[in-house]
Amino acid sequence: MSGIAARLGGSKGTLYNYFKSKEELFEAQVRDMCGEAEDRILEATGEGEPVETLTRLGEQYLQHLFSLQTVKLVRILIAEAQRSPELARIFYEVGPARGRKVLETYLEKAKSQGQLEIPDCALASEQFLTLCKASTHLQFLLNLIPPLNEEEIRLQVGRAVSALMTLYGPTAKAATPIR
């Protein structure tokens, strides 16, 4: 807390007036970062055909996942999850779970407009996000590869959109999910 106060140009006491603990400050940062990412993803789900919308959304998603700020946060959360499971839960709820729900809501809308034929929009949203990040995200988290550049993001998202449209596009005959 002393280091943070020094960087902000204030005192530790002033910082403690706003946040009771390091954990509370960290939670505020997590909520702020996740809120910003959600805003960008919501913007991406505006008007347009599914291919365009999913492409915008996928590119926003990967730009967020491969940003140095996000990867630093995720690495800290993973390292601290054992000691502070509440912070990990908050991150998951305000970050990944909320983002997936935004996508699910978009897919439901596209389905109701006859643009997509999806039997399970929750599953389809997970499939799409998993296809977008592929194995490259884990490799990046482990510091095995550098962050993807714009062209690599475009290519990876293009493949994910193509796969989703093959499964659930208006002319696709999506298989009934196994339960």
N, C-alpha and C positions, 0 to 999 in steps of 0.2 A: 504494500500500500504506500510505503514511503517513496519508492521509485516512481509509482504512478503519479503521486501528488507532485513530486519534483518535476516530472515531465509536463504536467499540466500547469505548473507555476503556482500551485496553491499549497495548502498545508494538509498533512495527513488528517488532522482534526476536521477540516472542512470536508474532505472526502468521506470521512465516517459519518458526517451529517446526512449525506446522500445515500450511502451504502453501509450497512451494518458490518459487512464482512467482505473478504475477497470473493467468496462464493456468490454473494449477492451482486457484486460488481460484474463478475464474470457472467452471471445469468442475464444481466441487463445487456451486456455486449452480445451474447448469443441471440437474445430476442431481437435486438436491433439488426444484426446481420441477417437473420432469417427473415425478418420483415422486409428488408430491402430486396432480398432475393425473391420473395413471394410477389412483391410489387412488379418486378421485372417479368416474372412468369405470367402474372395476370395480364399485363400489357400484351404479352405474346399471344394470349388466347382470344384476342379481339376478333374482328370480322375476317372472313376469308374461308377458302376451301380447306378441307382437312390437311392436304399435303402442305400447303403454305403455312397454315397455323402450326402444325406439328413440327415443321422445319424451324420456324421461329422459336417455338417453345424449346425444342431440343437444343438449339444453338445457345439459347439463354442458359439452359440447364448446365450444359457442358462448360460454358464460359465461367459460370459460377463454381462448378466443381473443381475446375482446374486453376482457379485463381489462387495465388499464394496465400491470401488472407484466409480463404476457406480451408485450404489444406492445413494451415497452421492450427486453426481452430479444431479441426477434426482430429489431428494428431494429439493435441492436448486433451480433448475429450476422451479419446480412446485410452490415453495414458492415465487419466484421472477417473475413469468410469468405475473402477473397482472401489476406490476410496470415496467417490461422490456420485453414486448412481442416480441421484436426483437431478444433477446437472445433465447427465447423459439422457435421462428421460425427457427433460424439458427441451433439450436440443432436438431430440427425435420428434417430439410432438409439434414444436413450432417450426421445424425445418422439414425434414424428409416426409413426415406423415401429412403435413399440411400441403406441401407441394404436390404430393401424389393425389390428394383430394381435389385440388384445383384441376389437375389433368383429368381425373375421373369425371368431374362435373362437366368439363368441356366435352369429353367423349360421350357422355349421356345426351348432351345437347345435339351433337352431331348425329347421334343415333336417332334421336327423335325427329330430326329434319331429314332422315333418310340418306344422309351422307355416308354413314358407316353402318355395318351390320355386325354389332358386337353383342354376344350373349352375356358377357360379364365385364362391365366397364372397369371395375376395380382391378380385376386380373389384367385386363388390357393395359391399364395405366402402369402397372408394375412391369409388364413385359416391355413396354415402350421405353421406360426409364432405364431398365436393365440393358436393353439393346443399345441405347444411346451411350452409356458409359462403358459397356463391354469390359474387357479385361484391362483396358488401358488405365482406368481410374485406380485400380488396386496397384498396378505397376507404378503409377505416379505417387500414390500415397507412400509406397515403400522406397521412393526415391530411386527407382530403377530406370525411369525415363523422364525427360523434361516435360513440362506442360504441353498439351497439344496446341499447335498454332491454328489460326483461323481456317486454313485449308483442310487440315486434318479433322477439325471439328465438323466442318461442312460435310466432308466425306463420310465420317462416322455417323452423323445424324441422317444423312441421305440414305444410308443403308438401313438404319432403324426405321425411318419413315416408309421406305420401300417394303420392308418386312411386315410392318403393321398394316399397310394398305393391301398387301398380298393376302394377309389373314382376314382382314375386316373391311376391305373396301367394298363399295356398293355391289360389285359383281362377284366378290369372293363368296364362297360357300364355307363360312367358318364352321369348323367342327364343334360339336357340342362338347363343352368342357367335361373332363373326367372328374367325378366327385368322389 
